[in-house]
Amino acid sequence: MVLPAAAGLPQAERAGEIITEKASLYPECLFNITDFLGDFELSTVEKDERIKRGMEEITAVKKGQALRYPQIRLLVKGGRIQEMKFYSISGKNYYSVKVNQYRRVKNVDVPVDITEEIKTRKNSVTNHIRYTNMEVNGPVSDSEFVR
């Protein structure tokens, strides 16, 4: 199972001052994913169509949780998280963060093109976020990311 430390997302120990924790324009789950999933039990899901595309699906459920839902599903390809889905207790509604493109900034793979989706039984809302202005000489701060 390829897990977050190698998943290509900024880690506090790797990114340090490069990307601050105050980078509020990013979904919080994209920062320090190891701590974010620290209270979860992880398991790999074997699905033929994902294996053929070189992807691995990881399911995260809170430790001690008796029910299957709520849960988080991660799709990992080539050591990078491609998508995270946060399912509700019913398993029918979810919030999805899909990383369409990464960019290397100061030796850290930073998501620069993200699609967020909120899906309920009756409605769906999709946000497409593109971050620009990432060529910087000093540390990257949240003010330097433009939506």
C-alpha positions in Angstrom: 0.0 0.0 0.0 1.5 3.4 -1.0 0.6 5.8 1.7 0.6 9.5 2.0 4.3 10.1 3.0 5.1 8.9 -0.5 2.0 10.2 -2.1 3.6 13.4 -3.5 1.7 15.9 -1.3 3.5 18.5 0.9 4.5 17.1 4.2 5.2 19.4 7.2 8.7 17.9 7.5 9.4 18.2 3.7 7.7 21.5 2.9 8.6 23.4 6.1 8.4 27.1 5.3 7.9 26.4 1.6 4.2 26.1 2.0 2.6 27.3 5.2 -0.2 25.7 7.1 -2.1 28.9 6.6 -2.5 28.2 2.9 -6.3 28.3 3.3 -7.0 28.3 -0.4 -6.2 24.6 -0.5 -8.4 22.0 0.9 -7.0 21.1 4.4 -6.7 17.4 3.5 -3.9 18.2 1.0 -1.5 19.3 3.8 0.3 16.9 6.1 -1.8 14.0 5.0 0.0 11.7 7.4 -1.4 13.6 10.4 -4.7 14.1 8.7 -5.2 10.3 8.4 -3.5 9.5 11.7 -6.7 8.5 13.5 -7.8 6.2 10.6 -7.4 2.5 9.8 -6.3 2.1 6.2 -7.0 -0.8 3.8 -6.3 -1.4 0.1 -9.2 -2.2 -2.2 -8.5 -4.5 -5.1 -10.4 -3.4 -8.2 -9.4 -4.6 -11.6 -10.2 -1.5 -13.6 -8.0 0.7 -11.2 -5.1 -1.8 -11.3 -5.1 -1.7 -15.1 -4.8 2.1 -15.0 -1.9 1.8 -12.5 -4.0 3.2 -9.6 -4.4 2.0 -6.1 -7.5 2.6 -4.0 -7.1 3.1 -0.3 -10.0 3.2 2.1 -9.7 5.0 5.4 -12.2 4.5 8.3 -11.9 6.0 11.8 -10.3 3.7 14.3 -12.9 1.9 16.4 -15.7 2.8 14.0 -18.3 -0.1 13.8 -20.0 1.0 10.6 -18.6 1.0 7.0 -19.4 4.7 6.5 -18.5 7.5 6.9 -15.2 6.8 5.1 -12.5 8.4 3.0 -11.4 6.8 -0.3 -8.1 7.8 -1.9 -6.9 7.0 -5.4 -3.2 6.9 -5.7 -1.2 6.7 -8.9 2.5 6.9 -9.3 3.0 8.0 -5.7 0.6 10.9 -6.0 -2.9 11.2 -4.7 -5.2 11.7 -7.7 -8.5 11.9 -5.8 -10.0 11.9 -2.3 -13.7 11.2 -1.6 -15.2 11.9 1.8 -18.4 9.8 2.1 -21.2 10.7 4.5 -22.6 8.2 7.0 -25.2 7.0 4.5 -22.5 6.4 1.9 -24.6 8.2 -0.8 -23.4 11.8 -0.3 -19.7 12.8 -0.7 -17.2 15.6 -1.0 -14.5 14.9 -3.6 -11.1 16.6 -4.2 -9.6 15.6 -7.6 -6.1 16.7 -8.4 -5.9 17.2 -12.2 -2.4 18.5 -12.3 0.7 18.8 -10.1 3.5 21.3 -10.4 7.0 21.0 -8.9 7.8 24.0 -6.7 11.0 23.9 -4.7 11.2 20.1 -4.9 7.6 19.7 -3.6 4.8 18.4 -5.8 2.1 21.0 -5.4 -1.5 20.5 -6.7 -2.2 23.4 -9.1 -5.4 22.2 -10.8 -8.1 20.9 -8.5 -11.7 19.9 -9.0 -13.9 19.9 -5.9 -17.3 18.3 -6.1 -20.1 18.1 -3.5 -22.6 15.3 -4.4 -25.9 14.8 -2.6 -28.8 12.6 -3.5 -30.6 15.4 -5.3 -27.9 18.0 -6.1 -24.3 18.4 -7.2 -21.9 21.4 -7.0 -18.6 21.4 -8.8 -15.8 24.0 -8.3 -12.7 24.1 -10.6 -9.7 25.7 -8.9 -6.5 26.6 -10.8 -3.6 28.0 -8.9 -1.2 30.3 -10.8 1.7 32.6 -10.0 3.8 29.8 -8.5 7.2 30.8 -9.9 8.7 32.4 -6.8 12.3 33.0 -5.5 11.5 32.8 -1.8 9.2 30.8 0.4 5.7 30.2 -0.9 3.0 31.7 1.3 -0.8 31.5 0.9 -1.0 35.0 -0.4 1.0 33.9 -3.5 -1.6 31.4 -4.6 -4.3 32.9 -6.8 -7.6 31.2 -7.4 
